[in-house]
Amino acid sequence: MIVVYDSLTGLGKEFAEALGYPAQSVDMDLNEACLLVTRNVGLGKIPDTTSLFLDRHKELVTGVVVNGNKKFGPFYCKAADKINKLYHIPVIRKISGSGDQEDVEFVKQFLKGQGN
Ligand SMILES: Cc1cc2nc3c(=O)[nH]c(=O)nc-3n(C[C@H](O)[C@H](O)[C@H](O)COP(=O)(O)O)c2cc1C
């Protein structure tokens, strides 16, 4: 299990690295099951870099965490719902910024429940 992040300003990367598993960026090669941590652009849009990654590797992605900003109101972490609809990947958690300890624990429990 590896955690793959798509992070522009570092918040998602920080969360990915807090989970205690190996972590790597979305633009690197991938040959094993992963959790994806990604973000939103343009009102709940999926970043192009994430779409490219999912088009190639969606079978390896066991779940997605999206980090966003609550100031976007109804569009808060909307990219998560779009990823679920388009790629049928479970949304594990929507987090604000780099998340908090509760978010870290929740996602760690999910990963443990998957046998990791
Ligand atoms: C152009 C732009 C649009 C955004 N739109 C949304 C949005 O619709 N919903 C949301 O929750 N966050 C939105 N965000 C906030 C990003 O999800 C936030 O910047 C992201 O968590 C940063 O993650 P990173 O530090 O890993 O790059 C937007 C940010 C930018 C720059």
The ligand as an SDF file (V2000), in Angstrom:
LIG
                    3D

 31 33  0  0  0  0  0  0  0  0999 V2000
   -8.6790   27.7110   -8.4680 C   0  0  0  0  0  0  0  0  0  0  0  0
   -9.0500   26.9750   -7.2020 C   0  0  0  0  0  0  0  0  0  0  0  0
  -10.3220   26.4530   -7.0770 C   0  0  0  0  0  0  0  0  0  0  0  0
  -10.6750   25.7470   -5.9330 C   0  0  0  0  0  0  0  0  0  0  0  0
  -11.9280   25.2300   -5.8220 N   0  0  0  0  0  0  0  0  0  0  0  0
  -12.2690   24.5640   -4.7160 C   0  0  0  0  0  0  0  0  0  0  0  0
  -13.5570   24.0000   -4.5710 C   0  0  0  0  0  0  0  0  0  0  0  0
  -14.4060   24.0760   -5.4390 O   0  0  0  0  0  0  0  0  0  0  0  0
  -13.8530   23.3290   -3.4350 N   0  0  0  0  0  0  0  0  0  0  0  0
  -12.9700   23.1890   -2.4110 C   0  0  0  0  0  0  0  0  0  0  0  0
  -13.2910   22.5740   -1.4170 O   0  0  0  0  0  0  0  0  0  0  0  0
  -11.7240   23.7110   -2.5210 N   0  0  0  0  0  0  0  0  0  0  0  0
  -11.3680   24.3850   -3.6260 C   0  0  0  0  0  0  0  0  0  0  0  0
  -10.1140   24.8940   -3.7560 N   0  0  0  0  0  0  0  0  0  0  0  0
   -9.1900   24.7210   -2.6470 C   0  0  0  0  0  0  0  0  0  0  0  0
   -8.2450   23.6130   -2.9440 C   0  0  0  0  0  0  0  0  0  0  0  0
   -8.8700   22.3570   -2.8540 O   0  0  0  0  0  0  0  0  0  0  0  0
   -7.1520   23.7710   -1.9320 C   0  0  0  0  0  0  0  0  0  0  0  0
   -6.3940   24.8520   -2.3650 O   0  0  0  0  0  0  0  0  0  0  0  0
   -6.3600   22.4960   -1.8130 C   0  0  0  0  0  0  0  0  0  0  0  0
   -6.8130   21.8740   -0.6650 O   0  0  0  0  0  0  0  0  0  0  0  0
   -4.9000   22.7340   -1.7460 C   0  0  0  0  0  0  0  0  0  0  0  0
   -4.2920   21.4750   -1.6510 O   0  0  0  0  0  0  0  0  0  0  0  0
   -2.7270   21.3400   -1.8520 P   0  0  0  0  0  0  0  0  0  0  0  0
   -2.0530   22.2420   -0.8400 O   0  0  0  0  0  0  0  0  0  0  0  0
   -2.4460   19.9050   -1.5870 O   0  0  0  0  0  0  0  0  0  0  0  0
   -2.3840   21.7720   -3.2460 O   0  0  0  0  0  0  0  0  0  0  0  0
   -9.7470   25.5910   -4.8960 C   0  0  0  0  0  0  0  0  0  0  0  0
   -8.4620   26.1280   -5.0260 C   0  0  0  0  0  0  0  0  0  0  0  0
   -8.1100   26.7920   -6.1620 C   0  0  0  0  0  0  0  0  0  0  0  0
   -6.7200   27.3470   -6.2780 C   0  0  0  0  0  0  0  0  0  0  0  0
  1  2  1  0
  2  3  1  0
  2 30  2  0
  3  4  2  0
  4  5  1  0
  4 28  1  0
  5  6  2  0
  6  7  1  0
  6 13  1  0
  7  8  2  0
  7  9  1  0
  9 10  1  0
 10 11  2  0
 10 12  1  0
 12 13  2  0
 13 14  1  0
 14 15  1  0
 14 28  1  0
 15 16  1  0
 16 17  1  0
 16 18  1  0
 18 19  1  0
 18 20  1  0
 20 21  1  0
 20 22  1  0
 22 23  1  0
 23 24  1  0
 24 25  2  0
 24 26  1  0
 24 27  1  0
 28 29  2  0
 29 30  1  0
 30 31  1  0
M  END
$$$$
